[in-house]
Amino acid sequence: MTNEIFNEVLSETEIAVRDTLRRFAEDVMRPIGKELDTMTPEEVIAKDSILWEAHSQYAELGFGMFTVDDSMDPVEAARLGALSSEMLGWGDAGLAISFGVSGMPVNLAQMSDNPALIEKFTSDKVGCWAITEPNHGSDLLDFGSKENDGKRKGDCVARRDGDHIVIRGQKSSWVSNGTIAEMAALYCAYEDDDGVQGGAVFVVPLDIDGVTRGKPTDKVGQRPLNQGEIFFDDVVIPLDHMIAGPDQYNAVIETTLTGANGSMGSLFCGLARAALEHAVDYAKERVQGGKPIIEHQAVKSRLFEMFRKVEAARALNLRVVTHNAINPRLELAIASKVTSTRTAMEVATEALSIYGGAGITKENPIEKLMRDASVSVIEDGENTLLGLIAADRL
Ligand SMILES: Cc1cc2nc3c(=O)[nH]c(=O)nc-3n(C[C@H](O)[C@H](O)[C@H](O)COP(=O)(O)OP(=O)(O)OC[C@H]3O[C@@H](n4cnc5c(N)ncnc54)[C@H](O)[C@@H]3O)c2cc1C
C-alpha cells in the first residue's frame, strides 16, 4: 500500500522526486536502518559500517534537505522539501535526520556570502548543528524569553581575540552526527572583555586542534542517528567564521528553528504514514474470528482514526511550509512539528496494538517505528516547551 492519494495534485517534478526517494527509502534506508538499529552506537559509526553506504547513496541522489536553491520558486521549493522529508521519514527517521542536519553548516556558509567559506564548507562533508549543552537544553531553544536574556555564561563560550575567535567548552550528548561530523553549525554564548554579550553563530571545521568528541550516545530510538558531545579546548577559528553576532543571534535562531520544525513536521508525517500502511497491510492478512481483522468493525474504525490523523498532519504541514516559504512564522512551524510528532507517536502506538503480539517482536517493523517516534517529541525542542515558545507569539 502506498497511500499516495494526492497523486493528481503533484507536478511532474514532484512525482519524479517522490518516486526516486520512495525507491531509495524502500530499497536502501529501510534495510540499512533496520540493521543499524540492532547495532551498538560504536558499531553504527565504525569505518566499515553500512551507515556510510546510506550516506554515499543519498549524496549520489543530489538531494539536500536544507540546501538553498535560489533559482526555484520558494513555494515550489517548499513543497518539494516537504515531499522529500516525508519520503525520507517514511524510510527511516534516524537516517533522515542524519542526512538533513548534515547540511546546516553549508547553509550558514552560503548565508555569509563569503566565497572562501562557501568553498570550505561543502555538502560532501558530514555536518551537525551544535546548540544544546549539558546544562542548557530547552534554555538554548527558548531564546529571547523573559527568563532567558541570552547572557548566561553557557557550557560553551566563544571569545574574540584580535582577528580570531577562541572557543572553549562543550555541547550536549544530543548533537545529531556529533561524533562523526566534520564541520559544525555552532550556536553558543559570545563574550568580550565586558562579559557575555549574548549568543553567536559560527561555522567550525571539526578536524582542527582542540576538538574532541564524547562517546556516541546509546538511546531507545532513532538508533541509526549518531549523537554525541563535542568538546572545544581553546579552539581557534578565523573571525570570518562568525556568521552572526549577538545583534543578529535571535533572528538567526528564529529562522533556524522555523526551518527545522517545518522539516520535522514533514519527516514525522512520513513515519506516521509508514506505521499506518504497515497496520493496514497487516490487518488485511491477519485472520481472527474467521476473517481478516480489517473486516472487524472495531479494527476498521481504529484504522480510520489513524488515517484521519495522518492526513490532518500532512495537510497542516503542507500549509505551514508553503506559508512559511513566503512569510515565515515560527509558531506555525512549531504547530506542525508538535502535530506530526504526536501523530507519529499515536499512530505507531495504535499500529503496534493492531499487530497484537506480533507488534512487539523485532521481526516486524512497528516496535522500531514506535521507538523512533518516541524520540521525536524531544528532538529539536521538547514539544511542551516548543508550545510555550509558539504561545508567546500568539
Ligand atoms: C533525537 C534527538 C536529536 C537531537 N538533535 C540535536 C542536535 O542536532 N543538536 C543539538 O544541539 N541538540 C539536539 N538535541 C537536543 C534537544 O534539542 C534537547 O534534548 C531538547 O531541546 C530538550 O533539552 P534537554 O534534553 O536538555 O531537556 P531539558 O531542557 O532539561 O527539559 C526537561 C523537561 O523540562 C521542560 N522544561 C525545560 N524548560 C522549561 C521551561 N522554561 N518551561 C517549561 N518547561 C520546561 C522540558 O519541556 C522537558 O520536558 C536532540 C535531541 C534528540 C532527542
The ligand as a MOL file (V3000), in Angstrom:
LIG
                    3D

  0  0  0     0  0            999 V3000
M  V30 BEGIN CTAB
M  V30 COUNTS 53 58 0 0 0
M  V30 BEGIN ATOM
M  V30 1 C 16.8660 12.6570 18.7310 0
M  V30 2 C 17.3670 13.9680 19.1800 0
M  V30 3 C 18.1250 14.7500 18.3210 0
M  V30 4 C 18.6900 15.9470 18.7610 0
M  V30 5 N 19.4970 16.6570 17.9240 0
M  V30 6 C 20.1620 17.7320 18.3910 0
M  V30 7 C 21.0960 18.4260 17.5670 0
M  V30 8 O 21.2790 18.0920 16.3930 0
M  V30 9 N 21.7890 19.4550 18.0990 0
M  V30 10 C 21.6220 19.8510 19.3830 0
M  V30 11 O 22.2920 20.7700 19.7980 0
M  V30 12 N 20.7020 19.2450 20.1810 0
M  V30 13 C 19.9770 18.1990 19.7270 0
M  V30 14 N 19.0500 17.5680 20.5100 0
M  V30 15 C 18.8010 18.0850 21.8570 0
M  V30 16 C 17.3790 18.5930 22.0310 0
M  V30 17 O 17.1950 19.8120 21.3610 0
M  V30 18 C 17.1240 18.6940 23.5500 0
M  V30 19 O 17.1330 17.3740 24.0740 0
M  V30 20 C 15.8220 19.3690 23.8630 0
M  V30 21 O 15.8620 20.7130 23.4590 0
M  V30 22 C 15.4900 19.3000 25.3570 0
M  V30 23 O 16.5900 19.6740 26.1310 0
M  V30 24 P 17.0380 18.7380 27.3440 0
M  V30 25 O 17.1400 17.3620 26.8190 0
M  V30 26 O 18.2400 19.3400 27.9630 0
M  V30 27 O 15.8180 18.7710 28.3480 0
M  V30 28 P 15.5400 19.9140 29.4470 0
M  V30 29 O 15.7520 21.2520 28.8240 0
M  V30 30 O 16.2650 19.5880 30.6580 0
M  V30 31 O 13.9930 19.7460 29.6750 0
M  V30 32 C 13.4620 18.7370 30.5360 0
M  V30 33 C 11.9550 18.9740 30.6640 0
M  V30 34 O 11.7110 20.2390 31.2870 0
M  V30 35 C 10.8300 21.0250 30.4730 0
M  V30 36 N 11.2520 22.4370 30.5100 0
M  V30 37 C 12.5070 22.9250 30.4040 0
M  V30 38 N 12.4940 24.2610 30.4570 0
M  V30 39 C 11.2120 24.6500 30.5920 0
M  V30 40 C 10.5580 25.9130 30.6860 0
M  V30 41 N 11.2280 27.0620 30.6580 0
M  V30 42 N 9.2250 25.9160 30.8190 0
M  V30 43 C 8.5270 24.7590 30.8400 0
M  V30 44 N 9.0780 23.5290 30.7430 0
M  V30 45 C 10.3960 23.4850 30.6200 0
M  V30 46 C 11.0040 20.4860 29.0580 0
M  V30 47 O 9.8640 20.7830 28.2680 0
M  V30 48 C 11.2390 18.9960 29.3140 0
M  V30 49 O 10.0100 18.3150 29.4140 0
M  V30 50 C 18.4480 16.3970 20.0840 0
M  V30 51 C 17.6480 15.6290 20.9380 0
M  V30 52 C 17.1050 14.4390 20.4990 0
M  V30 53 C 16.2610 13.6400 21.4470 0
M  V30 END ATOM
M  V30 BEGIN BOND
M  V30 1 1 1 2
M  V30 2 1 2 3
M  V30 3 2 2 52
M  V30 4 2 3 4
M  V30 5 1 4 5
M  V30 6 1 4 50
M  V30 7 2 5 6
M  V30 8 1 6 7
M  V30 9 1 6 13
M  V30 10 2 7 8
M  V30 11 1 7 9
M  V30 12 1 9 10
M  V30 13 2 10 11
M  V30 14 1 10 12
M  V30 15 2 12 13
M  V30 16 1 13 14
M  V30 17 1 14 15
M  V30 18 1 14 50
M  V30 19 1 15 16
M  V30 20 1 16 17
M  V30 21 1 16 18
M  V30 22 1 18 19
M  V30 23 1 18 20
M  V30 24 1 20 21
M  V30 25 1 20 22
M  V30 26 1 22 23
M  V30 27 1 23 24
M  V30 28 2 24 25
M  V30 29 1 24 26
M  V30 30 1 24 27
M  V30 31 1 27 28
M  V30 32 2 28 29
M  V30 33 1 28 30
M  V30 34 1 28 31
M  V30 35 1 31 32
M  V30 36 1 32 33
M  V30 37 1 33 34
M  V30 38 1 33 48
M  V30 39 1 34 35
M  V30 40 1 35 36
M  V30 41 1 35 46
M  V30 42 1 36 37
M  V30 43 1 36 45
M  V30 44 2 37 38
M  V30 45 1 38 39
M  V30 46 1 39 40
M  V30 47 2 39 45
M  V30 48 1 40 41
M  V30 49 2 40 42
M  V30 50 1 42 43
M  V30 51 2 43 44
M  V30 52 1 44 45
M  V30 53 1 46 47
M  V30 54 1 46 48
M  V30 55 1 48 49
M  V30 56 2 50 51
M  V30 57 1 51 52
M  V30 58 1 52 53
M  V30 END BOND
M  V30 END CTAB
M  END
